[in-house]
């Protein structure tokens, strides 16, 4: 098999990431752990709702990002063909491959500058929005440098500039991860020191929100949302959209994105320099890991809603461009056999939410009755057969058993509880003539590390000089990079 | 789940397939049964061969079509979310959804005109190239109309114009399917009548080749390849590339594509009207059905080789554009767990070829010795453990057992023996300024039925008037559409 193949490799000269497009602002959206089949699933479900099986009209079911498809991205990391979010985020943020688990640092433990840091140093506004902890690997890769993604307390300190050689590089931080900002002893803290990052932030003039109602304060008055902004709306991860829209105790990704973009716009629109913001639809990854079909579909719809709002924003603010790609696929989703997502229509919660509800049922509750009344209707399993009910009553893992039953009904096969290697879709949007130029620029398969180089070109930034500054600092003292955890 | 979703559907106005690009010639390539993960697999294998695990250089492993990625295509048929090749081919050829199994006919049994037929009626040259029987569903959809894809004898007659209301619409037919052209009684015939389509073709002046050496005659003299051309190089399906390159008794898809394009070019380059040709890399579907990793990877490399040659041809003939997409994915391939295709390096045949070799071993052969000497080394399983050897010696399905063992080593999961619903990749190539225009035109997710409408626009054709002609003919007598087979 070796013999004939080298000849078909393309030129060994690296492709330049030269950009025909100039823009003042770049918005990058990462649907974490989301692959091509995710969109097919969500679109087919949408199409079935719109029209039943009569789908001869070609646009039935079409979702917003279907009109933004532009290319693909290959995602392998420095040490694995299947990346994790730390190496994937580092590639998309800094243009460097690293090992799985490492954040903003190459495998030789050297920090590398991100597109967000380069933007900040060049005088642009910067923002990070995520539905996971804002200290998690993906937002971390844009704003912090550590040899272990689990150093989330350290990432929080770096994000506020407390231990970052460049000071604070982020003007907007919106997501989960409250526990990483609270000193030990405070309720809900996961820190092991006395550092109170909210006090630190407030002293430096940050606008801070720790819950939904404080977020709503941002929304009510321009003053409240003065940069820099720190908002944490969950202790760790935020809710998946299918749960959130029922419970309504957290802002949605769309709401956080609107706040971030509008705040950065207000702060920069009279200036020469614009902004860079990364928005992560993080919990798609969670529904992929869980193999939770309705959660993944509703999350995909919400990602499409966010992208739709951003494209409409760009129509009004054509000095802005939107690029989006996942960091990797999660779950190894395929749609096979008698595939038909119709049975997922009626689900109203994640299987994880319902498993927690199950585990917390009253001690005196009739288990079978509770299952039939309080669990199955919320996961589109009212048609469960007697044998399935028995299985559910006996399972040690209610979440897993629920997701498997519904996936089987739907024809969704999840081949892994982890990530997969498939190329992920690259989306783009720009207004006016810029749109076709951007599409022509981006139409190809990209190595993930090429993407920030393109943005660098669009915004006229210089990541390498940031890398130099960071590495100079690290040569003096690299304790701020943290240690590998066991 | 129903409540909030209709709002995110995009405008219900169908998107116009308007083209900024004009071209004299269009080449459409269909890697049948091939999805996004197929390219990831082949690229990773290429990358590992080039560089081992040191893959920090972003272009390592990159294959030709990686630079041609432009969009995605959604593939569902009129009656299933998972299409077959007949409905998929009909969509790509005619712009109409139909039921699985139907060829060039809508579900109400009405024939619909194809882009190839419209090209022919407008005076362009036309060609079909495939590594399956040229009478198979995909080439059939461009050139024939029947309510059952299994009416391959009828499709052959239509392709030569014997029973087609428009006469012969194809100038070049290259592929397998010899048996459908031979009268019953002739060696290797699968017809149930006395129609000798080779005699019929030769009488009408077709250049005919029935084997590799007659194909080579085409190559040696321009005269021999005078249009129209009919070449069948296998009784039914042609070999998969991994087998073909060892056995060398059939031309490759690349060789057939070169012959077709060059012959059509010679016949049209002094005229105003150019050509349309569809080239199908058909056996990728076969390796997907089989779950055969090395066969799928080598087939993907060969598809990349064909696309590379076509792009170089277009550099020399910039009045030509190339568009390519699969009709659907096959196998539900995901790359998971400890995914690493390295073990597939050394395979030199399909598992199917080796299973046939196994089944045909000499009666007096020592089975274990034969397995170890004649099978395992050719399928990269020289490291088989004792338990695996026992399993192979006892299996009823040698092909399946071989493919499963190698897939497991590689981390390739095939979730189905059939097709899947995932969107497939859209590729394009054009030369000079036309390239960026084409990329901007094509950058989105396409419903498969929109693709021929775009080509119609590029070439200035009219499929609907062909449909009218065909339906007029069918209203008089629709026996030429054949019957549904059991």
Interface residues (C-beta under 8 A of the other chain):
Chain A: X1 X2 X4 X5 X6 X8 X9 X10 X11 X12 X13 X14 X15 X35 X36 X37 X39 X40 X43 X44 X46 X49 X50 X53 X55 X56 X57 X58 X59 X61 X62 X63 X64 X65 X66 X67 X68 X69 X70 X71 X72 X74 X76 X78 X79 X81 X82 X97 X242 X245 X294 X298 X301 X304 X305 X308 X332 X333 X334 X335 X336 X337 X339 X340 X344 X345 X346 X347 X348 X380 X413 X415 X416 X418 X419 X420 X421 X422 X423 X425 X428 X435 X436 X437 X439 X440 X442 X443 X444 X445 X447 X449 X450
Chain B: X1 X2 X4 X5 X6 X8 X9 X10 X11 X12 X13 X14 X15 X35 X36 X37 X39 X40 X43 X44 X46 X49 X50 X53 X55 X56 X57 X58 X59 X61 X62 X63 X64 X65 X66 X67 X68 X69 X70 X71 X72 X74 X76 X78 X79 X81 X82 X97 X242 X245 X294 X298 X301 X304 X305 X308 X332 X333 X334 X335 X336 X337 X339 X340 X344 X345 X346 X347 X348 X380 X413 X415 X416 X418 X419 X420 X421 X422 X423 X425 X428 X435 X436 X437 X439 X440 X442 X443 X444 X445 X447 X449 X450
